[in-house]
C-alpha cells in the first residue's frame, strides 16, 4: 500500500495530540508505555499515514510544547 503525502486534517491532528498527551501522562506518572504500539494504534485511526509521519507529528507537537514553556 502506497502512502500518499497530504496535509493532516484537524481531526487527524487532534488524534495525534490526544495520543501525545496520553504518552506524556504515562511518562509523568512513571508508567510504562510502548511508543511503537501507540504509533500502530494511532495509524489505524488516521488516513493512510506512515509510521515515520506519525513520529514526525509527535516531534512537532513536542517542539510546540517546548516553545510554549
Buried (B, 14 or more C-beta within 10 A) or exposed (E): EEEEEEEBEEEBBEBBBEBBEEBBEBEEEEEEEEEEEBBEEBBEEBEEBBEEBBEEBBEBBEEEEEEEE
